[in-house]
Amino acid sequence: MRVTVLAFPTAVLLSCIPTLAAHAQETRYIDDRSSAASLIQSYYNAINRQEYARAWGYFGDQKPAKDLDTFAKGYEGTQQVNVITGNVASEGAAGSTFYYLPVSITAFDKGGGEKVFAGCYTLRLANPAIQGEPFIPLHIDKGNLKQSTISYEEALPTDCPDAPAPEQSDTVLSDARTLFNTAHTECDRNLPGGDPANVEVEQYRIPYRYSTDADSEPERTARLFRFYCSTGAYNESHVYYQHDENEGLREVQFATPELDIRYENDDSDEKVKSLSIIGYTATSKLVNSFYDEASRSITSAGKWRGVGDASDSGTWLFRNGEFTLVKYDVDASYDGEINPETVLDYDMGP
């Protein structure tokens, strides 16, 4: 099951779309036809960004309204829509593949009202190997949703009528993708130089035991997901999600020292007079980070400027089911030399 915040149109049984220009500017661009679920997400991304011609283009010959103007006018009055998608089913027929996607929707209007709808989308892709020109990509063939009186989690269909059995999917990964897409709209969706249709994510499985577990008990398994967020002039940022049987899926928050740095003559170009930790904060983003499977630790290395002389780096060790800050180095001097100082060091095995 995946949960996300999207929008849903009147033309497919519901009138809803935020119309504020500011909201459209804050929603990053997503255009992904690589799967049925990602196409639906892209469709609502177009609606959220008020790119109605793009949204209209995700449909095939059977359009959801008589014309584009009517389609666009159908999105007045809705503040937000939450959508859950289930496992997709597919079958081939007459040179095409049809995809059947269960969905459940909660629509919130600008007046505070709330309605639940549930049903299925049918999507179609004609065999790309035998298509001519113009090429017709995966598209929405039709949608059929009906209002429900139960919660949208309970209303999600297990399958679609007259469709084959749904395929089993990695719901944890799907949920992690959706949480990232929903929570971090400021992030760039695509890795520079990568396939624009893919969300860049690395995933790992971490075997572990709690300190209270007996050696005879089976090992537990945590899953770690690293999502690319953005690239600046010399730094790249990432966001992490963790899933385990006790805590479920959540975004990893990393403890980070809050520093008090004093320079000679209060000038950062001068020598560092003192450097001390005055507290700790939590951050969801790490810079130039990676997970090392051998040491079961995440490290980061942030440059304060391009030459790399001023910087900070941290190590968060996975132990007892969580990532703990165990080492932090800081080079606070802008002197052209790389000479970090360790301000915290508890780097030890689990």
N, C-alpha and C positions, 0 to 999 in steps of 0.2 A: 504494500500500500504506500503510495506517495502522497504527500500533502504539500500544497503550494497555494500561493495567492495569485489568482488570475481574474479574468473578466469573462462574462458570458452574454451573448446577444439575444435580443428579442426575436430575431429571425429564427433562432433555434430554441424557442420557447421562453425566453426570458429577456427583459430589457434591463441592461446594466452596462455602465462604463463610466469611470471617472473622466470628467471632461476638463479638469484643470490643466492648463499648459505646464504649470510647474511640475505636476506629477508626471507628465509625459517626458519632461526633460530629465527627471531623476531615474526613470526606468531605462536600463541599458538595453541595447539592441540584441535580440536573440532571433536567429533565423536558421532552424535546424529541421530538416526533413528526413533525418536518418532513421527515425522510428516513429511509430504511431503516437506514442506519448509525447515525444519531443516536438512533433509537428503541432499537436494541440497546444503545447506550451508556447510555441512560436506564434501561433495564431492569436492567443490572448496577449502575448507580448506586443503584437502589432496593435491590438485594440487599446491596450494600456498606453501606448505611445501615440495614439490617435492617428496611426498610419493605416487608415481604413482601406485604401487601395491594396496594400500588402495583405491585410486580413482577408479581403475579398478574393485575392488570388490564391489563397490556400484551398478554396473550393474548386471542384471540377465543373462539369456542365450544369449540374443541379445547384444553382445559387440559392442562398438563404433569403433573398429578397428580390423584388422585381428589378431594382437597379442599385447602383452604388450609393446614391444620395439617400434612398430609403433605408438602406443598410446602415449608413452612418448615423442617421437620425434615431435609429433604434437603441442607441446607447446613452440616452439621457436618464438621469435620476439615480444611477447606481454608484455607490461609493466603493465597494469592494466585493469580490467573490472569492471564496475559498473552494478549492477543487481537490478531490481525491480521485486518483485513477487506479484501477485494478490491473490484474494480469491480462495481457492481450492474447487473443486467439487469432489464428490465421488459416486461410485455405486458398488453394489455387483454383481458378476457373477461367476457361476461355482465354488463356494467355495472360491473365492478371492474377495478382495476389490481393486478397481482401483481408483487412485487419479489423477486428472487432474489439473495441476498447470500452470496458465499463467505467463510468464516471459517476461521481456524486458531488453536488455543488451546494454551498450555502451562499446566498446572495444577500448583501447588506445594502439597503438603499440609503440615500442621503438624509432621510428622515428618521433613521434608526431602525427601520423595519428589517426583518430577516425571513428568508424563505429557503427551503431545501428542495432541490430537484435531483433526480437520479435517473439513469438510463444508460444508453450506449451511443458511441460514435462508430460509424463504419468508414474506413478509409481504403483507398484503392491505389495500387501501383501496377501499371501495365509493364510487362517484361521489358526492361531497358535494352536487352540485347537485340530485340526484334523491332523496336520502335524506329520510326523515321523522324522526319522533321515536320512540325515542331515537336520536340521532346516534351512529354507530359510527366512531371515528377509525381511522387506520392502526394495525394490530395484527399481532402474530406469529401466523401461521397454523400453522406447524410448523417443526421443526428436525431435522436429520439429520446427526450427527457420528459419526465412527468413529476409534478409536485408531490412531495412526500411530507408526512406528518411526524416522522421520526428524525433523530439526529442524522447528520450527513455521514457520520462514520458507520452507523447501522444501516443506512439506506444504500450504501455502495453495493451494486449487484456483484455476485460471485462470478457470473458469466453473462453473456449476451444471448437473447433468444435466437434459436435456429443457427447458432454458431458452433464450431467444434470446441472441444475442451480447451480452456485457456492454458497458455504456456506458463510454466513456473519461472519466475524471474527473481533476481537478487533484490529483494525488497529493502534490505538494509542499505545497499548502495544507492538504490533509487531514492530512498528517504534522505540519505545524506546529500545527494545532489540537490534535491528539492529544498532542503533546509538551507544549504549554501546559496542557492539561487534566490531564495526569498529573503534571507537575512543580510546578504551582502550585495545589494544592488549597485554599490559603488565599485565593485570589482569588475575588471575586464574579463569577459567570459572565455576568451580564447588565448592560448599560449602564442606569443609572437612567433611567426614563421610556421605555425602548426596548421592543421586542418581546421578551417573556421566552423565546421560542423560538429566538432568535438569539444566537450568540456574537459579540460585537463585535470585528471585526478590520479593520484598514485595511492595504492592500498596495500596494507600489510596485515598479517595475522601474528599476534603476539601471544605465545603460551606463557602462563604465569600461575602462581599460587599466592593466596593471601598468607600473611605470616601466621595466621591461625589454622591454616589447612594442614592436615597431616600428610606426610610423604606418601602414604598409601592411597590418598584420594586422587582422582584423575585431575589432570591439569585443566585449568580454565583457559578460555581463549578470548582475547580482545581483538577487535578489528580497528585499524587506524586508517583514516582517509586524509590525504593531503591534497588540497585544492590550490591551484595557482590563482592568485588574485590580481597582481599588477606588476608592472616593471617601470622603474624610473630611469634616471640617467645611469645609475650604477648600483641600484638595489632592486631585488625582486621579492615580493611578499607572498606569503602563503597562509591559508587558514586550515585548521585541522579539526576533524570530527572523530570521536571514539565511540565504539559500541561494545557493550558486554552484557552478560545475562542479568546482572544485578541492577545496573544503572540505565540500561537501554542506550539509546543514541543521544549524544549531546556534543556541543561544540567544546573543544578543549580551550581552557583559559590558562595562560601561562603567567606564573608569578615572575615579576620583573622588578629589580631594585629601582627605587627613586633616588637619584643622586644629587648631592650638593657639591658643585665644582666651583672652586675659587681660583682665580688667576691673579698673578702679580699685576698690580695697577688696574685691576678689574678689566683687563684686556685679554681676550681669548687668544690673541697672537703671542702673548707672553707665556712664561713658564706656569705650570700648574702649582698653585700654592698649597691646596688641600683638596682631597677627594674623599667623600664619605657617603655612606648609605643612611638616608633619613627616613626610610619607610619602604613599602612595597606596593606595587599596583598589579593589576591583572590585565593582560592583553590577549586578544584573539588572533592577532597577526604576528608572525615572525618574519624576519628579513633574511634573505639568502639562507634559508633553512633546509635541512634534510633529515630524514630518519635513518639511523644506522642500525641494521638488524643485528649485527654482531654484539654491539654494546647495549642495544635496546634503549637508545637515547636519541633525542632530537637536539640538534645544535643550530644556532643562528650566528650570523656574522654580519652586522650592519656597518656600512661605511658612512661616516658623517660628511665626507666629501670625496671626490673622485680619486684623489691620489692614495686614499686609504690609510693615511697616517693617523687620523682621528677616527675611532671606531668603538664598537662594543660587541661582545660575543657572549653567548650563554649556552649552557648545557642543561637539559631537562631529562632526568633519568626515569625510566618506567620501572616502578617498584610498587608492590602491594596494590596493583590495579590502577595507579595514577602516575602522571608525569610530575616529577618534583624537581624544582630548581636546585642544582647541586654545584654549579660553578658559573661565575660571571667575571669577565675580564673587561677592562675599560682602558682605552688609550685616549685621554682627554686633551692631549697636546697637539696643536697644529704646527708641528715643527719639521715636517717632511720625513720623519723617521717613524718606523713601526716599533713601538715599545709599550705594549699593553701592561697594565697592572691588574693583578687578580684582587678583586674586592670581596669575593665570596668563594669558598672552596669546601664543599662537602662531597666531593666526587668519590663515591664509593659504590661497590656492587650491591645489588639487592639482597 
